[in-house]
Amino acid sequence: MLGHEAVDIDEIMELSATELSVLGALFHKHACQPFSVMMTTTESAEEGLSGAEARLGFIHLRQKGWIEAVRKTWGENLYYIPLRYIPALTVAYAHRVGKLPLVRQKEDQKESGTQMVSSDQIHVIREARPDIATEIIHILAWIAREGLTLTNKGTIHKRMLQRLTALTHLCPDDFAALNLDYEHPDIYPVHVAIVLDMLLALGLLHKNQEKISIHDETLGHWLEQSWSCMHREIFKVCMERYGVTNPAEQHFRYRLVLLGKGKETWLNISELIPHFKDSDSNAGRPAWIYSELAKRTGWVGVRREW
């Protein structure tokens, strides 16, 4: 299982005002992606801080573990906010990363009331797939019964691969936008490659030279979890392993999950798009939005209102 635990939002409130400003500016700009420049003079001034105050706030954040660093071979430091902080930071800085404060959005929604949309105004672009956690259990049950023996090349035998491909509700189109680079693309369809990699990453399968088999102890722990815990673990693997990530897309993914309105409820994507100063993300919907949504078809359906 994945080891790092999310940080509670109350821990953020223990930071000083300067630390909160510096952390907010860096999280807004970089999400949890690496960066080499702490803060420019202009960025410090926009936070109402002098350069010295911003540097001191940065040092304190480093000491407290909110920012970590790695040294490249040529001696340069790359800084990053650890991924375990992103859920709490997404909620704490929701108003900052989005175009409008969410409190204001909720007030506006209350004032305007619920807007009904007739069926002829909706065009469904892609439906959500069946529940991803139940899909995984279904696949694991099949693997436990049938087994997955490997060829001398270390790949699944063609006949078993065909049966596994037919077993899942997922399809290659669900993941085409990811442009994944993985081993044996000539043998494994992308959706099968992702499912197998996900199960291995979760520790539910293990692989040796002869076969891929169920990890009984891990499966036992997995089945003791609630559905929500299963979904959380699956989603963490998907967020960390699949697709190229930049700050805008990383913000959008976590805002979609953490700030959305819940299961089986339509939400306005415009409210979740991150807002950056002097960025084309401020005008309309960035081109990557629909690709991002297409990648998440195990969790979301996508529609357009005409």
C-alpha positions, 0 to 999 in steps of 0.5 A: 500500500502507499505509505504517506498519509495526508496532513490534516488542515489544522496543521496548516493553521499552526503556521505564522502569517508570513509562512502561510503567505509564502506557502500559499504563493509557492503552492499556487504557482508550482502545486507539488512540482519541483521549482528552483527559484524561491520567490522573486522580489515581485512575488514577495511584494504581491504578498505584502512581504519584503524579500528578507521576510519571504526568505525567512518564511521559506527557511522556516517552512523548510525547517518544518518540512513543508518544503523539501529539497533535492540536490541535482548532480550539478549542485543546483537545489530543486525544491518541492512541496511534499505530495502528502500535503496537497489535499490539505493545501488544496482545501486551504488555498481553494480561494487562491488557486481558483478564480473566485473564492468558493465561499462567494461561489456558494453564496451566489448559488444560494442566491440564484437557486438551483438552475434546471437544465433540460435534457435537450441542452445536454450532450454527454461526451463520455460516461463514467465507467462502473465503480473502479473498486468493484472492477478491481475485485472482479479482476482479482477474483479472476486472476486468483482462479485462472492465474497469469503465467508468463512467457520467456519474455516475461509477458502474459500469454496471449490467450490469457491476455485476450481473456483479461482484456475482455473481462474489464469494462475499461477500453483503450480509448479511456486512456488514449490521452495519457500518451503513456510510455510503457513496456511491451505496448505491442502486446499490452493494450494501454488499459490492461497495462494500467490495470496490471501496473495499478494492482502491482503498485497497490501490492495486490499482485506480485510478479516473479519470472514465471507468473503474476499472482495474488498477494494474499496478505495484502488482499486480505487487508484490502478487503477489510477496507471501506469502499471510500478507502479503496477509492482513495488508494486507487486514486493516489496511484493513478494521480502519481503514476499516470500522465505528465503532470504540470502545476495546472493539471495537478491543481485541477485533478485534486480540485476535482476530487476534493472540491467537487459536489459529491457522487452522482452530482454534476458540477461546473468545471469552470469553478475548478480550473486553476487561475494563474496570473498572466496565463491563458488558463484565465480565458475560457477552458484550457485545451487540456481540460477535456483530455484530463476528464477523459483520463478520469472516466473511472470516476467522472462522466463528462457533459457539455451544455449547449 
